[in-house]
Amino acid sequence: MNFMETTSKVILVLSDALRYDAAVAGMGFLGHLVETQQASLYKVIGELPSMSRPMYETVHTGLPVSQHGILANYIVRLSNKPNIFQVCRDAGKSTAAAAYFWFSELYNRAPYDRLDDREVRLTFGSPSFTIERHTIDSMTGRWMTTRF
């Protein structure tokens, strides 16, 4: 039996620009989940260039920048490599994200449209996105709360 058949839900918490030691010291509830073996903690070794959008693509495709081609934050296009959202959808799984708008541009549609792309709940007949349900924020300073 493979991983996709045995796991009912996977939640990835990705905190951009947070040192590992600061994350371990400051993310108490997540630390508790790790201690009680309800979660796992992995240290991501960054890759150059040390920018957010290229690293999001690296984390979600497993490929280095030289292979996925998102070389800088200003590159606005959909991912053209297999990524975790597409792999899940292809396996019949649901996907969701509460994320910065670059996720929408990488995995749903580019460029981001603040009116149409901020909240998405796909229903029958909706456009096909790899992230089916999401709340996308464009750094307005508001906390995002989404019930998936």
RAWOJO-V746587 format. One line per field, one symbol per residue. ss: DSSP state (h for helix, s for strand, l for the rest). psi: psi as a letter, one per 40 degrees, with the letter a starting at -180 (. if undefined). burial: 1 if it has 24 or more other C-alpha atoms within 12 Angstrom, else 0. A space follows every 50 residues. Layout:
ss: ???
psi: ???
burial: ???
This chain:
ss: llhhhhlllllllllllllhhhhhhhlhhhhhhhhlllllllllllllll lhhhhhhhhhhlllhhhhlllllllllllllllhhhhhhhlllllsssss hhhhhhhlllllllllllssslllllllllllssssslllllllllll
psi: hidddehdihhhhhhhfhiddddddegddddddddefeiihhhhhiiiig iddddddddedeiiddddegeidehhiiheihidddddddeeiiiiihii edddddeciiihhdddedhhhhiheiihidhdhihhiffeeiihhhh.
burial: 00000000000001100000000000000100000000000000010000 01111111111011100111100001111011111101000001111111 111111111001000011111000000011111111110000000000
